[in-house]
Amino acid sequence: MKLFDVYPLFDIEPVKAIGSRILDSEGNQYLDFYGGHAVISIGHSHPKYVKAITDQLNKIAFYSNSVIISLQQEVAEKLGRLSGYPEYNLFLCNSGAEANENALKLASFTNKRSKVIAFKEAFHGRTSGAVACTDNPSIIAPFNANHQVEFINRFDLNAARASIENGDVTAVIIEGIQGVGGIYVPEPGFLEELHAICKQHGTFLILDEIQSGYGRSGKFFAHQYSSVKPDIITVAKGMGNGFPIGGVLISPVFEAKFGMLGTTFGGNHLACAAAKAVLDVIEDENLVRNAAVVGEYLIERSKNLKGLKETRGIGLMVGLEFEFDITQLRQDMLFNHKIFTGYSGKKTLRLLPPLSINKNDVDLLIGALEAILSKE
Ligand SMILES: Cc1ncc(COP(=O)(O)O)c(C=O)c1O
């Protein structure tokens, strides 16, 4: 059997990784400024994380959600405390798309509406509801296309208001920082006004913090640069540092009913051991603060790069938009300078490194970019 060929691949096979470094099967070492799509939060193979998962594996790896799994409560308590949402409830699942799917379902169950507002260029995942809220027609199959989703321009409050006022919108879903679309931070005051309109008309605000959360922005959640407390917050990616886990943080206004949401694997022992270790390391090593400080340094150091049109982002979620197509630049970074980076569109370099990187790592990145750009 062959693999279903849906991913264009780099000809590189990572075989080991530690901190912000990756080793491939040829013995090359790479600096990771992409974190495998923003997944690596505490750094690759952190010893406390490896030990927590290994110890758990030697005890019990899995049992279904029909028994007490105390680790779930431990994750919920620590996540509540570190994120500033101790009064919210947590539903555990396995991925970002699944978290959004459950968030949308929960909103719809509660206010009995079905229309959703999402934003142009948003990415929310590939399950049916999540992909219907993703503004990329090429990944929406006819089967997914029947959801009632209206896409409005990024940060267009008037369009949001006009639609929400009709009283039939179950939820507005928005990323804490738009990631796949090119790293766009909501303008000051936007989320507050959006939430106020939602509240007035019985519409829920879902903050997708799957990419922007877990400290990446320099605060636990990117929306915490505003004063908004969303009705529902979704997390995944950095939550497990590579171990698949997702979560839905649910405001106390929502009432749980047995059977309303569910999953076989969500919240299993191993995933919770991983998630708990991630939170422990984030706290012990002050990684949210590190993301803020090193992120600011990165943004400052990137300012004079040749051909740079705009720097966007905050913390360690940074988009560098150039005046030219960056395909060759990324190839040079990867194959000649051994640095992983991401992209958005043709011109934006997307940087999503582990939250544990330091200023020296930033200097290596900037040095490599300067070396390539000086030859242009
Ligand atoms: C903002 C956002 N939401 C949702 C998802 C989907 O997460 P997953 O791939 O874990 O389903 C992603 C993945 O890139 C994302 O960036």
PDBQT file of the ligand as one rigid body, heavy atoms in Angstrom, charges set to zero:
ROOT
HETATM    1  C1  LIG A 401      -6.450  28.801  13.608  1.00  0.00    +0.000 C 
HETATM    2  C2  LIG A 401      -6.575  27.333  13.352  1.00  0.00    +0.000 A 
HETATM    3  N1  LIG A 401      -7.725  26.701  13.649  1.00  0.00    +0.000 NA
HETATM    4  C3  LIG A 401      -7.886  25.388  13.439  1.00  0.00    +0.000 A 
HETATM    5  C4  LIG A 401      -6.887  24.620  12.903  1.00  0.00    +0.000 A 
HETATM    6  C5  LIG A 401      -7.091  23.156  12.668  1.00  0.00    +0.000 C 
HETATM    7  O1  LIG A 401      -6.356  22.409  13.579  1.00  0.00    +0.000 OA
HETATM    8  P1  LIG A 401      -6.091  20.848  13.284  1.00  0.00    +0.000 P 
HETATM    9  O2  LIG A 401      -5.195  20.761  12.114  1.00  0.00    +0.000 OA
HETATM   10  O3  LIG A 401      -5.446  20.363  14.575  1.00  0.00    +0.000 OA
HETATM   11  O4  LIG A 401      -7.405  20.211  13.052  1.00  0.00    +0.000 OA
HETATM   12  C6  LIG A 401      -5.665  25.229  12.556  1.00  0.00    +0.000 A 
HETATM   13  C7  LIG A 401      -4.576  24.456  11.936  1.00  0.00    +0.000 C 
HETATM   14  O5  LIG A 401      -3.701  24.962  11.279  1.00  0.00    +0.000 OA
HETATM   15  C8  LIG A 401      -5.516  26.622  12.787  1.00  0.00    +0.000 A 
HETATM   16  O6  LIG A 401      -4.384  27.271  12.466  1.00  0.00    +0.000 OA
ENDROOT
TORSDOF 0
